[in-house]
Amino acid sequence: MTRYDDGMEVRREVLGAEHVDRATEGATDLTREFQELITEYAWGSVWTRPGLDRRSRSLITLTALVARGHHEELAMHLRAALRNGLTMDEIKETLLQTAIYCGVPDANTAFRIAQRVFEDE
């Protein structure tokens, strides 16, 4: 298997096949190479590393997304965190922690997004 293949396997497991299929099938001449890049680099080179489990990677990712205000990605990775075995209570504690280190307004938005995601799940 190639790094791309490994990445695609992990990406599908973490984000869900439906999401990944939508992203890859919707790729255009403009976005196709970007989709390939994130599959190989983010998912095939980083998420496949043995140093952290997927739960830990999800916690780190959630925190980074809150800190940077990447709300669309946050919703996607909240669903992924549940898929990776995090509980709603663990996610709540992570978001509470972000209130201290990322700021209350960012955590407020993250909680609002999490509420919507949890209601949908």
ABEGO torsion letter per residue (X at the ends): XBAAAAAAAAAAAAAEAAAAAAAAAABBAAAAAAAAAAAAAAAAAAAABAABBAAAAAAAAAAAAAAAGBAAAAAAAAAAAAAAGBBAAAAAAAAAAAAAAAEAAAAAAAAAAAAAAAAAX
